[in-house]
């Protein structure tokens, strides 16, 4: 392994005629100089960014669920708001605003975040901030149905579970504006809140928008069944997969499951090409969907196990444990789960 083979840099442009990617160092913001990296074969797998649908104030005031930095920022804001809510000089209205959390988007990401948040309220807030527990409120805003990729029975099960929780609600509406301390809905309702989490789909990154390959209506790069980017002039050395790309005439969902399988397939194909062997087209078949909905309950919609409730939660944890990238993590994460179950979540600020 050569340490110079990895560049912690941002790709800013691509010249397919010269086989060059233009890059800029990601650590030194004062250095705006670009440099070239030549390639023989190139894989574009840069993911996507949250889709704001042009809603004013989202980038300025909302938090996203996309990067590790987002998770840290959300965690710190939640802890900050709880600490502020116990100040002796705070009003009742301000306390309720600080402890009202709005989640925009009812897909698996939004629902699972809401579920973990509900567990945190029930198991940790009651212990640490007992006087404020009744003021905590979680609102999930979804313009259509929650968990649309699951079947109707599972959607109903999840909705009933949420409705039965006194401090959690689903609002069937659309957000038209986001401000520092509130969101405005399409019907004119203003919801004061202390945290806004935005999870409403995907949009292409700036680098993807610059590329001149064929795109679909969502701005994703179109590829053939071998994951080669489609262009007016056929090229045989630029590939794309993951959230930034889609296969023409055989659309693939924007999930980790699909991206992982495409990556494994491409690695195998490139190795076969190097050995002079034939390559096969990529075909995606979903093995199912899983979602956690809180209180040790989950949904499992797969051909091997279709269920909802506690059994699905056990299955959900087993599956995700096997999908971790190393044996170190497969040992560490279950230990962290046991520690959380016994001692509660770590609420120290760092």
N, C-alpha and C positions, 0 to 999 in steps of 0.2 A: 504493500500500500504506500502510495506517495502522497504526503500531506498537501502537495500543491495541486492535487486533482480535485480538491474541494475549495470552492470560493463562496464565502459568506457575502454574497453580492446580490444586487437587484438587476434583473435583465430589463433593459430599457428599449432595445430595438433588435430587429432581426434582418439580416441581409441574406436571403436564400440563394442569391446568385453567387455570392462569394463564400457561402457556408460560414458565416460569422455571426456570433451573438455579441451585441454591444452591452457591456455591464458597467455597473457603478457600485463601489464598495458600500455595504449596508451599515458598517459600524462608524465610519468617519463622515459625519454629515457636512463637515466643512470642506471635504474633498469632492467636488462635483465633476471631476475628470472621469471620462469614460475610457474603457479599454476593451480590446477585442479578444474574444475567445473563439478559436476556430474549431470546427467539428467535422466529423465524418458522417455521423448520424446524430440526430437531435430528437429528444423527447420533450414535448411541452406538457407539463403536468402541474400547473400553477394554481389549480383550484379556482375559486370564485370569491366574490365579496357579497355581503348581504344586499338584498334588493330593497331599496327604500321607496320605490314607486314614485319618486319625486316628492315625497311628503316633507313639507318644511320642518326644519328643526331636528330631524332624526340624527344626522351626523354630529350636530352640536351638543345634543342633550341625552341621547339614548345610548345604551350599552348593547353590544352585540355578543353573540354566542358562537364565535368563529375561531379565535386564537387563544392560546394559553394566557396571554396578556389580558384578554377580555375577562377570563374567569377570575384572575387575580383582582382586576378592577371591580368586578361585581361583588366579590367577597368583601373587599375593603369598604365598599359603599354600604353594604348591608350592615356590617359591624359598626361603621361610623354612625349610621342612622339610629341604630339601637342605643348606642352610647349617648347620642344627642337627645334621644327621647326621654331620658331619665334626668335631664337637667331640672333643677328645682324651679327655674323661672319660665319654663316652657308652657305654652297654652295647650288646652285640650285639642283644639283644631290643628295646631302645628304638630302635635304628637301623632295624631291620626294621619296627617299627610306624610310624615316621615316614615310611618310604618305601613303605608299603602304601596304595594309593589304591583306594577302593571306589566304584563307580558303580552306583547303584540305578536300574534301568530299561534295557531293551534295545531301545528304539525308535531311530529315526534319530539323534536328538539324543545319546543316551547312547553309541551305537556310534561316531558321528563324533568325540565328545569322547575316547573311549577310543583311537580310531585316531590322532588328533593327539598324544595323550599318549604312545602307543607310539613314534611317529616322534621325539618329543622325547627319549625315553629312548635310542633307538638313535643319533640323530645329534648330540645336544647333551650329554646326561648323560655319555656315554662320553668326551667330550672334556673336560668341565668337572669331573666328579666320577668319574673312572675307577675309583677304589677302591671306590665304592659301587654301581656299575652292577648287580652281581649281586644286590643286596639289594632292588632296585626290583620291585614287584609290583602289577599292576592286576587287580582282580576286578570283573567285571560281573555284577550279580545281577538275574535276570529270572525271574519266576514262570511265564511261558508261553514262547513262542518269540520269539527276537530278530527284529527287522525284520518284524513281522507283516503289513505292507502290501505286501511284496514276494512274488514267487512262490516256491514251495518250492525250486526249483533255486538261486535266488540266496541264499535263507536258508542253504542247505547250503554254498554256496561261501563265504559270509561266516563261518559257524561253523568250517569247516575251516581257514580262514586264521587265525582267532583261536586255535584249538587248537594250531596249529603254532608259535605264539609261546611261547617258554619262560617269559616273565614276564607272560603275560596268560592269563586264564581266564574262563569263563562258568559261573556257578553257577545251577542251576535251582532257585531257592528264593524265599522271601519274607522281607522284613525285618519284624521285629515290634517292634524297639526300636533307637533310636539314642542313643548316649552320646558324651561328649566325645572318647573315644579308641577307640571300638569300635562295631560293629553286632552285633545279635543276630538270628539267623535263626530261622525257624519250627521247625526241628528242634532248636533249643537251642544250636547252634554260635555261639560268640562270636568275631568276627574283629577283632583289634586293628588299628587303622589310624590314619594321620595326616591323611587327608582323605576326607570323605564327600560325594559329589556326587549330588544327588537329581533324577531326571528321569523321573517316572512318570505323566505325563498332566496334565490341566488341571482346575481348579476355578474357579467364578465369584468375581469380586472382591466386596468388601463392598458397593460401590455397586450392582452388578448384583443382589445379593440383596435390596436395599431396594426395587427397582422392582416395581410391581404388574402388569406385563405377564404374558402367558402364558409359562410356562417348560416346558422338557422335563425329563426325569429327571436330567440333568446340571446343571440350573440355568441353562441358556442361555435367552436371550430368544427366543421364537418369532416369526418374521416371515412375511409372505406372500411371494409371488414377486416383488413390487416392493420388498422389503426393509423394508416398513412393519411396525412392531411390532403384534402382535396383542393386543387388549384386549377386555374385555367391552363397552366403549363404543368403537366404531370411531373411530380418529383418523387423520388424513391428513398429519401433520407430524412424526412421530417415527420415525426409521429406525434400524436396527441391522445391523451386519455384523462379520465377523471372528470371533475365538475366543469372544466373549461372546454370539454369536447363532447361530441355525440356522433354516433355512427349513422350514416345516411341509410334510410330505409329499414333500420333496425335499431330504433332509439333505445338507449340505455339509461336507467335512472341515475340521478345524482346521489349516490350512496357510497359509503366506504366499501361495502361489499362488492359493488360493481367495479370500483377503481382498483381494489386489491386484485381482483381476478384478472382484469385487463392488464395490470402490471406484470403479473406472473406469466400471462400468456405471451406478452411482448418479449419478456426476457427469454422465454423458451424459444420463441420464433427467431430472435437474433442469434441465439446459440446454434440453432439448426441451420440458419443461413451461413454461419461461419464454417459449418461442417459440410456444406453443400447439400443439406437435406431439404426436403419439401416442407413448406410451412402451411398451416391450416388457418382458415379465417376464425376470428373471435366470435363466439356465440355466447351470449349471456342468458342464464336461466336463474331466476331468483330462488334462493333457498328459504326465503320467508322474511318476515319482519317481526321485530321485538320492540316493546315500549314499556317503560316503567311508569306506573300511575300513582305511586305512593302507598304508604301503609303496608309494605311488603306484598304488593299486588302488582301484576304486570299482564301484558297481552302478548300472546305468542301466536302468530299467524304463519305457520309453515306447513309444508306437506308432511313432515315427520311428527309434528306436535302442534296441534291447534287447540288452544285453551286460554282461559283468563282466570286470574286469581292468584292464590299463593303458589300453586304448582308451577304456573307460568313464570312467577318471580324466581323460583329456584332454577328453572330452566334458563331464564334470562341471565342469571349470574354465572351459571356453568358455561354457557356459550361465550360470554364476554371474557371469562377467565382464559378459555382456550385460544381466544383471538389476540391476547396480549403478545407483544413482540419478542419476549425473551422469558426464559425460565425464572430469572430474577424477579421480573414483574409478576409472573404467575404465582410466585410465592409471596411477594410483598403485598399485592392488592388484597387478597383474601385476609391477610393479617390485619391490614388497615380496616377492612370491613368489620372484623371481630372487635378491634379496638374501639371503633365508632359505636358499635352496638352496646358495648359494656360501659365505656367512659364518656360517650357523646362525641360530637365533632370538636375539632380544635378551633377555638374562637380567638386565639391570639392574633394580634395584628403584626404583619411583617411586610 
